[in-house]
Amino acid sequence: MVTIQVQKLIDFVADVFVHTGSSAAEAKRIATYLTTANLTGHDSHGVIRVPTYVRHQKVGNVFPDQTVDVVVDTPSLAVVDGKYGFGQTVGPQAVRIGIDKCKKVGLAAVALRNAGHIGRIGDWAEMAAAEGLVSIHFVNAAGSILVAPFGGTERRLSTAPYCVGIPRKGQGPIVLDFATSIVAEGKVLVASRGGKKLPKGALVNLDGTLTEDPTALYGPHTADGPRDHSQGKGAIRAFGEHKGSGLALICELLGGALTGTGATSMPRRFANGMFAIYVDPAVVDPANFFDGEIARYITYFKDTKTVAGIDEVLVPGEPEARTRAERTRNGVPLPDETWAAIVNTAREVGVSEAKIQSVGN
């Protein structure tokens, strides 16, 4: 395990994307969002994605420095085409459109299509919550067919994230953000690179046997080589049996079919689709009942006797906030195999050896 200080990691990852053709501003934005995912404990959506992002750009699946096209524009609704730009560039553009519309009319929806990997969806809920808005996000990943529906063994779904953000006065927002699979694909990637092992039975082989071995998803692979989920025959399982499988289907239909990205299928180009709804509590609740009721109910929710081995009941967003504080102080831990893959990618795109060596010092 290596531990890298936050600013050094951001600067290093930004240097990688400058070398692949992104502007300095975009490169820093990508690096900041990826590192923030690590800071919140979502290593699956963090800098481990650097080799994948670079590979996607090399084969023409994603393009730097894109400005979105707004193809439908009404006072309360927009359809936004990301034109296969980096998600960390087109994602915030789409969210800003939703925020601005919501602040004008109290309720808005934005359908984002054809975005590169938009990373941790909690970032976009936090962006809306910082402006005092509730947001709900249905996401799919077309072309990333990874998950078997409940009762099946063959892949039919993406990991289909779902996220809700709720602002709180004077405190961090409540952010519920999860893949509708038992684990996100990035967590299989982390496990395959020497990180945290998968939960028991997270994957299913074609014959229906359960496993935690990442080769079920990726096929045989070397320690620091590329991972290609098309080479595996197994699938990630949907969480919560029929409930998670059903929610994943809704994310595919809203995040994929409704946005115009398309529901997940193969073969097709990778793209994220996101259907997001924004609500201004100040318009819904002019008497300001909402803030006080949130505070009351969260206190009631947390004030319960805990089961053995659990010290405290947490609300969504609290684990991330605590991990962010700890890693901001002490640095971001990365498994050796993860760091080796990132360094190999940096060398491939021309980052200097001096820059690489300086990061760990």
HELIX and SHEET records of a PDB file:
HELIX    1   1 VAL A    6  HIS A   19  1                                  14    
HELIX    2   2 ALA A   24  LEU A   39  1                                  16    
HELIX    3   3 ASP A   43  HIS A   45  5                                   3    
HELIX    4   4 VAL A   47  ARG A   49  5                                   3    
HELIX    5   5 VAL A   50  LYS A   58  1                                   9    
HELIX    6   6 GLY A   87  VAL A  105  1                                  19    
HELIX    7   7 GLY A  122  ALA A  129  1                                   8    
HELIX    8   8 GLU A  185  SER A  192  1                                   8    
HELIX    9   9 THR A  215  TYR A  218  1                                   4    
HELIX   10  10 HIS A  229  GLN A  231  5                                   3    
HELIX   11  11 HIS A  242  CYS A  251  1                                  10    
HELIX   12  12 GLU A  252  LEU A  258  3                                   7    
HELIX   13  13 PRO A  281  VAL A  284  1                                   4    
HELIX   14  14 PHE A  289  LYS A  302  1                                  14    
HELIX   15  15 GLU A  318  ASN A  330  1                                  13    
HELIX   16  16 ASP A  336  VAL A  349  1                                  14    
HELIX   17  17 GLU A  353  VAL A  359  1                                   7    
SHEET    1   A 2 VAL A   2  ILE A   4  0                                        
SHEET    2   A 2 VAL A 332  LEU A 334 -1                                        
SHEET    1   B 7 ASP A  69  ASP A  73  0                                        
SHEET    2   B 7 LEU A  77  ASP A  81 -1                                        
SHEET    3   B 7 LEU A 107  ALA A 115  1                                        
SHEET    4   B 7 ALA A 271  VAL A 279 -1                                        
SHEET    5   B 7 VAL A 134  ALA A 142 -1                                        
SHEET    6   B 7 TYR A 162  ARG A 168 -1                                        
SHEET    7   B 7 GLN A 171  PHE A 178 -1                                        
SHEET    1   C 4 VAL A 147  ALA A 148  0                                        
SHEET    2   C 4 ALA A 235  ARG A 237  1                                        
SHEET    3   C 4 LEU A 203  VAL A 204 -1                                        
SHEET    4   C 4 LEU A 210  THR A 211 -1                                        
END                                                                             
